[in-house]
Amino acid sequence: MAVKQQEGTLVFDAETSRLGYVMGHEGPYIQLRPVTGGREWGASPVHVRTATEAERRTAMCERTRALNAASSGGTFV
């Protein structure tokens, strides 16, 4: 059985192989936002788990790169 994730928790969506922050719950889905910002997506709770420590470090690096690119007028790739 899937565990209900709290808002703000960094999770891994195994169905899409993406990291995201829990933004809320809509019907049977968990609403996730990419670590670099952008459009939310709905994920099935059975495919979502709390991010590992290594995934947290990856997310921090990705987020920092995106913020640095945005602040310098560059493009995040």
MILO-515994 format. One record per atom (N, C-alpha, C): residue number from 1; residue in one letter; atom name; y, x, z. Coordinates in nm, 2 decimals. Layout:
+-----+---+----+--------+--------+--------+
!   k ! r !  a !     py !     px !     pz !
+-----+---+----+--------+--------+--------+
! NUM ! a ! CA !      Y !      X !      Z !
...
+-----+---+----+--------+--------+--------+
//
This chain:
+-----+---+----+--------+--------+--------+
!   k ! r !  a !     py !     px !     pz !
+-----+---+----+--------+--------+--------+
!   1 ! m !  N !  -0.12 !   0.08 !   0.00 !
!   1 ! m ! CA !   0.00 !   0.00 !   0.00 !
!   1 ! m !  C !   0.13 !   0.09 !   0.00 !
!   2 ! a !  N !   0.22 !   0.05 !  -0.08 !
!   2 ! a ! CA !   0.35 !   0.13 !  -0.09 !
!   2 ! a !  C !   0.44 !   0.11 !   0.03 !
!   3 ! v !  N !   0.50 !   0.21 !   0.07 !
!   3 ! v ! CA !   0.60 !   0.21 !   0.18 !
!   3 ! v !  C !   0.74 !   0.18 !   0.13 !
!   4 ! k !  N !   0.81 !   0.09 !   0.20 !
!   4 ! k ! CA !   0.94 !   0.06 !   0.16 !
!   4 ! k !  C !   1.03 !   0.18 !   0.19 !
!   5 ! q !  N !   1.10 !   0.23 !   0.09 !
!   5 ! q ! CA !   1.19 !   0.34 !   0.10 !
!   5 ! q !  C !   1.33 !   0.30 !   0.14 !
!   6 ! q !  N !   1.39 !   0.37 !   0.23 !
!   6 ! q ! CA !   1.53 !   0.35 !   0.27 !
!   6 ! q !  C !   1.63 !   0.39 !   0.17 !
!   7 ! e !  N !   1.74 !   0.32 !   0.16 !
!   7 ! e ! CA !   1.85 !   0.36 !   0.07 !
!   7 ! e !  C !   1.89 !   0.50 !   0.11 !
!   8 ! g !  N !   1.92 !   0.58 !   0.00 !
!   8 ! g ! CA !   1.97 !   0.71 !   0.02 !
!   8 ! g !  C !   1.86 !   0.82 !   0.02 !
!   9 ! t !  N !   1.73 !   0.77 !   0.03 !
!   9 ! t ! CA !   1.62 !   0.86 !   0.03 !
!   9 ! t !  C !   1.59 !   0.92 !  -0.11 !
!  10 ! l !  N !   1.57 !   1.05 !  -0.11 !
!  10 ! l ! CA !   1.53 !   1.11 !  -0.24 !
!  10 ! l !  C !   1.38 !   1.09 !  -0.26 !
!  11 ! v !  N !   1.35 !   1.04 !  -0.38 !
!  11 ! v ! CA !   1.21 !   1.01 !  -0.41 !
!  11 ! v !  C !   1.17 !   1.06 !  -0.55 !
!  12 ! f !  N !   1.04 !   1.06 !  -0.57 !
!  12 ! f ! CA !   0.98 !   1.10 !  -0.70 !
!  12 ! f !  C !   0.91 !   0.98 !  -0.76 !
!  13 ! d !  N !   0.95 !   0.94 !  -0.88 !
!  13 ! d ! CA !   0.89 !   0.83 !  -0.95 !
!  13 ! d !  C !   0.78 !   0.89 !  -1.04 !
!  14 ! a !  N !   0.65 !   0.88 !  -1.01 !
!  14 ! a ! CA !   0.54 !   0.94 !  -1.08 !
!  14 ! a !  C !   0.53 !   0.87 !  -1.22 !
!  15 ! e !  N !   0.57 !   0.75 !  -1.24 !
!  15 ! e ! CA !   0.56 !   0.68 !  -1.37 !
!  15 ! e !  C !   0.65 !   0.75 !  -1.47 !
!  16 ! t !  N !   0.77 !   0.79 !  -1.43 !
!  16 ! t ! CA !   0.86 !   0.85 !  -1.52 !
!  16 ! t !  C !   0.88 !   1.00 !  -1.50 !
!  17 ! s !  N !   0.81 !   1.05 !  -1.40 !
!  17 ! s ! CA !   0.83 !   1.20 !  -1.36 !
!  17 ! s !  C !   0.97 !   1.24 !  -1.34 !
!  18 ! r !  N !   1.04 !   1.15 !  -1.27 !
!  18 ! r ! CA !   1.19 !   1.17 !  -1.24 !
!  18 ! r !  C !   1.21 !   1.16 !  -1.09 !
!  19 ! l !  N !   1.31 !   1.24 !  -1.04 !
!  19 ! l ! CA !   1.36 !   1.23 !  -0.91 !
!  19 ! l !  C !   1.48 !   1.14 !  -0.91 !
!  20 ! g !  N !   1.50 !   1.06 !  -0.80 !
!  20 ! g ! CA !   1.61 !   0.97 !  -0.79 !
!  20 ! g !  C !   1.64 !   0.94 !  -0.64 !
!  21 ! y !  N !   1.76 !   0.89 !  -0.62 !
!  21 ! y ! CA !   1.79 !   0.84 !  -0.49 !
!  21 ! y !  C !   1.77 !   0.69 !  -0.49 !
!  22 ! v !  N !   1.72 !   0.64 !  -0.38 !
!  22 ! v ! CA !   1.70 !   0.49 !  -0.36 !
!  22 ! v !  C !   1.84 !   0.43 !  -0.34 !
!  23 ! m !  N !   1.87 !   0.33 !  -0.43 !
!  23 ! m ! CA !   1.99 !   0.26 !  -0.42 !
!  23 ! m !  C !   1.98 !   0.12 !  -0.36 !
!  24 ! g !  N !   1.86 !   0.07 !  -0.37 !
!  24 ! g ! CA !   1.83 !  -0.06 !  -0.31 !
!  24 ! g !  C !   1.70 !  -0.11 !  -0.37 !
!  25 ! h !  N !   1.67 !  -0.24 !  -0.34 !
!  25 ! h ! CA !   1.55 !  -0.31 !  -0.39 !
!  25 ! h !  C !   1.59 !  -0.44 !  -0.46 !
!  26 ! e !  N !   1.53 !  -0.46 !  -0.57 !
!  26 ! e ! CA !   1.56 !  -0.57 !  -0.65 !
!  26 ! e !  C !   1.43 !  -0.64 !  -0.69 !
!  27 ! g !  N !   1.40 !  -0.75 !  -0.63 !
!  27 ! g ! CA !   1.27 !  -0.81 !  -0.66 !
!  27 ! g !  C !   1.16 !  -0.72 !  -0.61 !
!  28 ! p !  N !   1.06 !  -0.70 !  -0.70 !
!  28 ! p ! CA !   0.95 !  -0.61 !  -0.66 !
!  28 ! p !  C !   0.98 !  -0.46 !  -0.69 !
!  29 ! y !  N !   1.09 !  -0.43 !  -0.74 !
!  29 ! y ! CA !   1.13 !  -0.29 !  -0.78 !
!  29 ! y !  C !   1.22 !  -0.22 !  -0.68 !
!  30 ! i !  N !   1.21 !  -0.09 !  -0.69 !
!  30 ! i ! CA !   1.30 !   0.00 !  -0.61 !
!  30 ! i !  C !   1.41 !   0.04 !  -0.72 !
!  31 ! q !  N !   1.53 !   0.03 !  -0.69 !
!  31 ! q ! CA !   1.64 !   0.08 !  -0.78 !
!  31 ! q !  C !   1.67 !   0.22 !  -0.75 !
!  32 ! l !  N !   1.65 !   0.31 !  -0.85 !
!  32 ! l ! CA !   1.68 !   0.45 !  -0.83 !
!  32 ! l !  C !   1.79 !   0.50 !  -0.92 !
!  33 ! r !  N !   1.86 !   0.60 !  -0.87 !
!  33 ! r ! CA !   1.97 !   0.66 !  -0.95 !
!  33 ! r !  C !   1.93 !   0.81 !  -0.96 !
!  34 ! p !  N !   1.95 !   0.86 !  -1.09 !
!  34 ! p ! CA !   1.91 !   1.00 !  -1.11 !
!  34 ! p !  C !   2.00 !   1.10 !  -1.02 !
!  35 ! v !  N !   1.94 !   1.21 !  -0.98 !
!  35 ! v ! CA !   2.01 !   1.30 !  -0.90 !
!  35 ! v !  C !   2.14 !   1.35 !  -0.96 !
!  36 ! t !  N !   2.15 !   1.36 !  -1.09 !
!  36 ! t ! CA !   2.27 !   1.40 !  -1.16 !
!  36 ! t !  C !   2.37 !   1.29 !  -1.19 !
!  37 ! g !  N !   2.34 !   1.17 !  -1.13 !
!  37 ! g ! CA !   2.42 !   1.05 !  -1.16 !
!  37 ! g !  C !   2.38 !   0.98 !  -1.29 !
!  38 ! g !  N !   2.44 !   0.87 !  -1.31 !
!  38 ! g ! CA !   2.40 !   0.80 !  -1.43 !
!  38 ! g !  C !   2.34 !   0.66 !  -1.40 !
!  39 ! r !  N !   2.28 !   0.61 !  -1.50 !
!  39 ! r ! CA !   2.23 !   0.47 !  -1.49 !
!  39 ! r !  C !   2.10 !   0.46 !  -1.40 !
!  40 ! e !  N !   2.10 !   0.36 !  -1.32 !
!  40 ! e ! CA !   1.99 !   0.33 !  -1.23 !
!  40 ! e !  C !   1.87 !   0.28 !  -1.32 !
!  41 ! w !  N !   1.75 !   0.30 !  -1.26 !
!  41 ! w ! CA !   1.63 !   0.24 !  -1.32 !
!  41 ! w !  C !   1.55 !   0.17 !  -1.21 !
!  42 ! g !  N !   1.47 !   0.08 !  -1.25 !
!  42 ! g ! CA !   1.38 !   0.01 !  -1.16 !
!  42 ! g !  C !   1.24 !   0.08 !  -1.16 !
!  43 ! a !  N !   1.19 !   0.11 !  -1.05 !
!  43 ! a ! CA !   1.06 !   0.17 !  -1.03 !
!  43 ! a !  C !   0.96 !   0.09 !  -0.95 !
!  44 ! s !  N !   0.84 !   0.08 !  -0.99 !
!  44 ! s ! CA !   0.74 !   0.01 !  -0.91 !
!  44 ! s !  C !   0.71 !   0.09 !  -0.78 !
!  45 ! p !  N !   0.71 !   0.03 !  -0.67 !
!  45 ! p ! CA !   0.69 !   0.10 !  -0.54 !
!  45 ! p !  C !   0.56 !   0.18 !  -0.53 !
!  46 ! v !  N !   0.46 !   0.13 !  -0.61 !
!  46 ! v ! CA !   0.33 !   0.20 !  -0.61 !
!  46 ! v !  C !   0.33 !   0.34 !  -0.67 !
!  47 ! h !  N !   0.44 !   0.36 !  -0.75 !
!  47 ! h ! CA !   0.45 !   0.49 !  -0.82 !
!  47 ! h !  C !   0.56 !   0.58 !  -0.76 !
!  48 ! v !  N !   0.62 !   0.54 !  -0.65 !
!  48 ! v ! CA !   0.73 !   0.61 !  -0.58 !
!  48 ! v !  C !   0.68 !   0.67 !  -0.45 !
!  49 ! r !  N !   0.71 !   0.80 !  -0.43 !
!  49 ! r ! CA !   0.68 !   0.86 !  -0.30 !
!  49 ! r !  C !   0.80 !   0.95 !  -0.26 !
!  50 ! t !  N !   0.81 !   0.98 !  -0.14 !
!  50 ! t ! CA !   0.92 !   1.07 !  -0.09 !
!  50 ! t !  C !   0.91 !   1.20 !  -0.15 !
!  51 ! a !  N !   1.02 !   1.26 !  -0.19 !
!  51 ! a ! CA !   1.02 !   1.39 !  -0.25 !
!  51 ! a !  C !   0.98 !   1.50 !  -0.16 !
!  52 ! t !  N !   0.91 !   1.60 !  -0.22 !
!  52 ! t ! CA !   0.86 !   1.72 !  -0.14 !
!  52 ! t !  C !   0.98 !   1.81 !  -0.11 !
!  53 ! e !  N !   0.96 !   1.91 !  -0.03 !
!  53 ! e ! CA !   1.07 !   2.01 !   0.00 !
!  53 ! e !  C !   1.11 !   2.08 !  -0.13 !
!  54 ! a !  N !   1.01 !   2.12 !  -0.21 !
!  54 ! a ! CA !   1.04 !   2.19 !  -0.34 !
!  54 ! a !  C !   1.12 !   2.10 !  -0.43 !
!  55 ! e !  N !   1.09 !   1.97 !  -0.44 !
!  55 ! e ! CA !   1.16 !   1.87 !  -0.52 !
!  55 ! e !  C !   1.30 !   1.85 !  -0.47 !
!  56 ! r !  N !   1.32 !   1.86 !  -0.34 !
!  56 ! r ! CA !   1.46 !   1.85 !  -0.28 !
!  56 ! r !  C !   1.54 !   1.97 !  -0.32 !
!  57 ! r !  N !   1.48 !   2.08 !  -0.32 !
!  57 ! r ! CA !   1.56 !   2.20 !  -0.37 !
!  57 ! r !  C !   1.60 !   2.19 !  -0.51 !
!  58 ! t !  N !   1.50 !   2.15 !  -0.60 !
!  58 ! t ! CA !   1.53 !   2.12 !  -0.74 !
!  58 ! t !  C !   1.64 !   2.02 !  -0.76 !
!  59 ! a !  N !   1.64 !   1.92 !  -0.68 !
!  59 ! a ! CA !   1.74 !   1.81 !  -0.69 !
!  59 ! a !  C !   1.88 !   1.87 !  -0.65 !
!  60 ! m !  N !   1.88 !   1.95 !  -0.55 !
!  60 ! m ! CA !   2.01 !   2.01 !  -0.51 !
!  60 ! m !  C !   2.07 !   2.10 !  -0.62 !
!  61 ! c !  N !   1.98 !   2.18 !  -0.68 !
!  61 ! c ! CA !   2.03 !   2.27 !  -0.79 !
!  61 ! c !  C !   2.08 !   2.19 !  -0.91 !
!  62 ! e !  N !   2.00 !   2.08 !  -0.95 !
!  62 ! e ! CA !   2.04 !   2.00 !  -1.06 !
!  62 ! e !  C !   2.18 !   1.93 !  -1.03 !
!  63 ! r !  N !   2.19 !   1.88 !  -0.91 !
!  63 ! r ! CA !   2.31 !   1.81 !  -0.87 !
!  63 ! r !  C !   2.43 !   1.90 !  -0.87 !
!  64 ! t !  N !   2.41 !   2.02 !  -0.82 !
!  64 ! t ! CA !   2.52 !   2.12 !  -0.81 !
!  64 ! t !  C !   2.56 !   2.16 !  -0.96 !
!  65 ! r !  N !   2.46 !   2.18 !  -1.05 !
!  65 ! r ! CA !   2.50 !   2.21 !  -1.18 !
!  65 ! r !  C !   2.58 !   2.10 !  -1.25 !
!  66 ! a !  N !   2.54 !   1.98 !  -1.23 !
!  66 ! a ! CA !   2.61 !   1.86 !  -1.28 !
!  66 ! a !  C !   2.75 !   1.85 !  -1.23 !
!  67 ! l !  N !   2.77 !   1.87 !  -1.10 !
!  67 ! l ! CA !   2.90 !   1.87 !  -1.04 !
!  67 ! l !  C !   2.99 !   1.98 !  -1.09 !
!  68 ! n !  N !   2.93 !   2.10 !  -1.10 !
!  68 ! n ! CA !   3.01 !   2.21 !  -1.15 !
!  68 ! n !  C !   3.05 !   2.19 !  -1.30 !
!  69 ! a !  N !   2.96 !   2.14 !  -1.38 !
!  69 ! a ! CA !   3.00 !   2.11 !  -1.52 !
!  69 ! a !  C !   3.11 !   2.01 !  -1.53 !
!  70 ! a !  N !   3.10 !   1.90 !  -1.45 !
!  70 ! a ! CA !   3.20 !   1.80 !  -1.45 !
!  70 ! a !  C !   3.33 !   1.85 !  -1.41 !
!  71 ! s !  N !   3.34 !   1.93 !  -1.30 !
!  71 ! s ! CA !   3.46 !   1.98 !  -1.25 !
!  71 ! s !  C !   3.53 !   2.08 !  -1.34 !
!  72 ! s !  N !   3.45 !   2.15 !  -1.43 !
!  72 ! s ! CA !   3.51 !   2.25 !  -1.52 !
!  72 ! s !  C !   3.54 !   2.19 !  -1.66 !
!  73 ! g !  N !   3.51 !   2.06 !  -1.67 !
!  73 ! g ! CA !   3.53 !   2.00 !  -1.80 !
!  73 ! g !  C !   3.42 !   2.02 !  -1.90 !
!  74 ! g !  N !   3.32 !   2.09 !  -1.86 !
!  74 ! g ! CA !   3.20 !   2.12 !  -1.94 !
!  74 ! g !  C !   3.11 !   2.00 !  -1.95 !
!  75 ! t !  N !   3.00 !   2.03 !  -2.02 !
!  75 ! t ! CA !   2.90 !   1.93 !  -2.04 !
!  75 ! t !  C !   2.77 !   1.97 !  -1.97 !
!  76 ! f !  N !   2.71 !   1.88 !  -1.89 !
!  76 ! f ! CA !   2.59 !   1.91 !  -1.83 !
!  76 ! f !  C !   2.47 !   1.89 !  -1.93 !
!  77 ! v !  N !   2.39 !   1.99 !  -1.95 !
!  77 ! v ! CA !   2.28 !   1.98 !  -2.04 !
!  77 ! v !  C !   2.15 !   1.99 !  -1.96 !
+-----+---+----+--------+--------+--------+
//
